[in-house]
Amino acid sequence: MRTKSGCYIGQKNFSIFNIPNAISPNADGVNDTWKISGLENYPGTEVYLYDRQGAIIYKEIIKKKPFQWDGKYDSQPVATGNYWYTIKVSDGRIYNGWLLIKNR
């Protein structure tokens, strides 16, 4: 659809992500996983998590399932501490931030 001045009017679906910045994967049923709702609507989105030395400890390319990470690296719980993430959404948006993991 066009306006009288020639501009196009349309709709574009988008999501606003709630990115938690703390998890406690201690199996108590509260904040045990890092969940980011809505990423499943953007297949091809890349999620990276880094330790304090900058090494990638987790990477996932989103398919059509909700994103969820259990706080483990090589099937072992990661150490309590701060980690950094980069999320490259398939529509071009990039999110950077930190995640506190408390395992005690």
N, C-alpha and C positions, 0 to 999 in steps of 0.2 A: 504494500500500500504506500502511496506517496501523498505528501501534503501539497498544498497549492504552490509552495515555494520550491518543490522538487525534492524534498528530503524523504528518505525512506523511513517508514515506521515498521517495527517488527518486534518480536519477542526473542529473548535468548534465555535459556535456562542456566542457572548458576547455583552454587552452594556456598554458604559461609561456613567455614569449618571451625569447630570448637576443638582446639588442640590442647589437651591437658599437659601440664608441665610437671606432674609428679605421679609416680606409681609406687606401689608397695607390693611386689609380687611374692607375698608370703603365704598364699593359699588360705587367707582368712575370708575370702569372698568379697572384699572391698578393695577397689583400685588395683586388682591383681594383674591387669593387662593395660597396655597403652592402646586405646581405641580412638580412632578419628572417624566419626560418622560423615558420610557423604563422599569420601574418596572413591567409593565403588562406582559412583556416577561418572568418573573420569578415568576410564581404562587407559593404561599407559603411564599413569602418574608414577613417579619414582620417589621412594622414601629411603633416606639414608640416615643412619645414626652413627655418630663418631664418639670415640673415647677421648680423654683429655690429651692424648698424644696425636690425635687426628686420624687414627686408624679406623676404618669402617668396621663396625661390629655387627651391623645389620643393614640389609638392603632388600627392598621388595619393590617389584613392579606390579602395580595394582591391576587386577583383572576385573571381574564383576562380583567379587565378594567383599564384604565389609573388612576394613583394615583393622587388624588387631595383632599386637606383639606381646609375648609372654615374659619379657625381661631376661631371656636366655641367649647365650652365645655358645655355639657348639654344644647344645643341650645342657649347659651349666648356667646357673644364675650369674648374672654379671655382678660385680662388686658394687656396694653402696657408693653413690657419688653422683656427680653431675655429668651429663652427656649432652652432646649437641646434635641437632638434626637439621637436615635440609629436605624440603618437600618440593619437588618440581611437578606441579600440576600440569596435566596434558594440555590445558588451555593457555599455558604460558606463565601463569602465576608462580612465584617462588616464595616459599616461607622458610625462614631460618629461626631457630630458637634453641632453648635448652630444655632438658628433661632431667628431673631429679629421680633417681631410683633408690629406694630405701628397702634393703633386704633384711634388716635386723628387727 
